[in-house]
Amino acid sequence: MTDLLTTALTTAARGWHVFPLAPNAKPPALHAEERCPRTGPCTSGHLGWERRATVDPDVIRRAWSHGPYNVGLACGPSRLVVVDLDTPKHPGDLPPARWAGRGITDGHDVFAALCEEHGQPVHHDTFTVRTGRGGTHLYFTAPTGRVLRNTCGEKGQGLGWKVDTRAHGGYVVAAGSTVAGRPYTVVSDTPPMPLPAWLAALLTPKAPPVAPLDSAAVRARIGRLQAYTRAAVRGETDKVAGAGEGVRNHTLFASAAALGRLVAAGTLPERDATDALLDAGQKTGLGEAECRRTIAKGLARGAGSVGRAA
């Protein structure tokens, strides 16, 4: 048994999904979509590396029997978030203004500074790998019920200069592999700890701000509809506006179902129906999220009744 096959099997035995990387390199060794033969695992359509990553020892043995492939670890299926602390790639690779003048020289320093800023210890009491170029991979288990994606440096939800993360849609080179002749080695063989809550919060994508509903603009749009549709919208929104506590949500649902039939018939744009009902529902004291859920269900019910009648 080759060392790399042993690495692949050992990694999979931890419950971590693996796939082949190019020998002594980082790119996946699997075929690209444009060269997919539509055979084997791809008979029903191309499967990329994340979907082909596996913990099945028989599949792993067959794959590594074809060559000395490095081992890629797919973070999403493995329920891992890996924090990648990198080092500068050349003398001109210097920290940006936020970090300059603070003794920051690499991703390790940035991560330590982030931990200090948040009043947290530096989390090295978790599964840790030293990369070929002297960087560090800190392995954490992903939080339940939350899908985290990759981040890169300071872009978007990124943590900072020379600090990347790999989660859903990302992979890392597993320990036991080599890149450009430099090995990836385990330096702390302890089970991954759960991703700390403060890190999870920093890495969770922020919802885009929702512009407040412009009641005047909604009324103007409704005013441009055909007379019959306009009257129907005003009738249903009046019902919602006049509903007392205890029947508001039921009335909103019923009015949405009524307007859903017009939406399905193509005489009322769904956005106009939603916004008109949302405006009326919020004015009765219902919350936006509750209104949107009720309206969506009501519109779907109304549209469904048209389909059954047809």
Residue pairs with C-beta under 8 A, 6 or more apart in sequence:
2 64
2 68
3 176
4 64
4 68
4 69
4 70
4 71
4 176
4 177
5 60
5 61
5 64
5 65
6 176
7 71
7 174
7 175
7 176
7 177
8 18
8 60
8 63
8 64
8 69
8 71
8 174
9 57
9 60
9 61
10 176
11 18
11 71
11 73
11 174
11 175
11 176
12 18
12 54
12 55
12 56
12 57
12 60
13 55
15 55
15 78
16 55
16 73
16 74
16 78
16 80
16 174
17 53
17 54
17 55
17 73
17 74
17 77
17 78
18 53
18 54
18 55
18 60
18 71
18 72
18 73
18 74
18 174
19 28
19 29
19 30
19 49
19 52
19 53
19 54
19 63
19 72
19 74
19 171
20 28
20 29
20 30
20 63
20 64
20 67
20 69
20 70
20 71
20 72
21 27
21 28
21 29
21 69
21 70
21 71
21 72
21 173
21 177
22 28
22 29
22 69
22 70
23 29
23 67
23 68
23 69
23 70
24 68
24 70
24 178
24 179
24 180
24 181
25 70
25 179
25 180
26 70
26 173
26 179
28 49
28 72
28 171
29 67
29 69
29 70
30 48
30 49
30 52
31 37
33 46
33 48
36 42
36 46
38 45
38 46
41 47
41 52
49 72
49 74
49 171
50 74
50 76
50 77
50 169
50 171
53 72
53 73
53 74
53 77
53 78
53 171
54 60
63 69
70 173
70 174
70 177
70 178
70 179
71 173
71 174
71 176
71 177
72 171
72 172
72 173
72 174
73 80
73 171
73 172
73 173
73 174
74 171
75 81
75 82
75 142
75 166
75 167
75 168
75 170
75 171
75 172
76 167
76 168
76 169
76 170
79 141
79 142
80 139
80 140
80 141
80 142
80 166
80 167
80 192
81 139
81 140
81 141
81 142
81 148
81 165
81 166
81 167
81 195
81 199
81 203
82 137
82 138
82 139
82 140
82 165
82 166
82 167
82 170
82 172
83 111
83 137
83 138
83 140
83 159
83 163
83 164
83 165
83 199
84 107
84 131
84 135
84 136
84 137
84 163
84 164
84 165
84 166
84 172
85 106
85 107
85 108
85 110
85 111
85 135
85 136
85 137
85 138
85 162
85 163
86 106
86 107
86 131
86 133
86 135
86 162
86 163
86 164
87 106
87 107
87 133
87 134
87 135
87 162
88 94
88 105
88 106
88 162
89 133
94 100
95 104
95 105
95 110
95 161
95 162
96 154
96 161
98 154
98 160
98 161
99 109
99 110
99 113
99 160
99 161
102 109
102 113
103 109
104 110
104 113
104 161
106 135
106 162
107 135
107 136
107 160
107 161
107 162
107 163
107 164
108 136
110 159
110 160
110 161
110 162
110 163
111 122
111 159
111 160
111 163
112 122
113 160
114 159
114 160
114 163
115 121
115 122
115 123
118 198
120 196
120 198
123 138
123 140
123 193
123 196
124 138
124 188
125 188
125 190
125 193
126 138
126 139
126 140
126 188
126 190
126 191
126 192
126 193
127 138
127 139
127 186
127 188
127 189
127 190
127 191
127 192
128 136
128 137
128 138
128 139
128 186
128 187
128 188
129 136
129 137
129 139
129 172
129 174
129 175
129 184
129 185
129 186
129 187
130 136
130 137
130 184
130 185
130 186
130 187
131 137
131 173
131 179
131 184
132 173
132 178
132 179
132 180
132 181
132 182
132 183
132 184
133 182
136 187
137 172
137 184
139 192
140 192
140 193
140 194
140 195
140 196
140 199
141 192
141 193
141 194
141 195
142 148
142 167
142 195
143 194
143 195
143 200
146 200
146 204
147 167
147 168
148 165
148 167
148 168
148 195
148 200
148 203
148 204
149 157
149 167
149 168
149 169
149 170
149 205
150 164
150 165
150 166
150 167
150 168
150 169
150 170
151 157
151 158
151 159
151 164
151 165
151 203
152 158
152 164
153 160
153 161
153 162
153 163
153 164
154 160
154 161
157 202
157 203
157 204
157 205
157 206
158 164
158 165
159 165
159 199
159 202
159 203
165 203
166 172
167 203
173 179
173 184
174 184
175 184
175 185
175 186
176 183
176 184
176 185
177 183
177 184
178 184
195 203
210 288
213 275
213 278
213 279
213 282
215 279
218 272
218 275
218 276
218 279
221 272
221 275
222 230
222 233
222 234
222 272
222 276
223 230
225 233
225 267
225 268
225 272
226 267
228 267
229 262
229 267
229 268
232 258
232 259
232 262
232 268
233 259
233 268
233 272
233 273
233 276
236 255
236 256
236 258
236 259
236 276
236 277
237 255
237 276
237 277
237 279
237 280
238 280
239 251
239 254
239 255
240 248
240 251
240 252
240 255
240 277
240 280
240 281
240 284
241 280
241 283
241 284
243 250
243 251
243 252
243 284
245 285
248 281
248 284
248 285
248 286
249 286
249 290
249 294
252 277
252 280
252 281
252 286
252 291
252 294
252 295
252 298
253 294
253 297
253 298
253 301
254 298
255 277
255 280
255 298
256 273
256 277
256 294
256 295
256 296
256 297
256 298
256 299
256 301
256 302
257 298
257 299
257 301
257 302
257 305
258 302
259 268
259 273
259 276
259 277
259 298
259 299
259 302
260 273
260 298
260 299
260 300
260 301
260 302
260 303
260 304
260 305
260 306
261 302
261 303
261 305
261 306
262 268
262 273
262 302
263 269
263 270
263 273
263 299
263 302
263 303
264 302
264 303
264 306
264 307
265 306
270 299
273 295
273 299
274 292
274 295
274 296
274 299
277 291
277 295
277 298
278 288
278 291
278 292
278 295
281 291
281 294
281 295
282 288
282 291
286 294
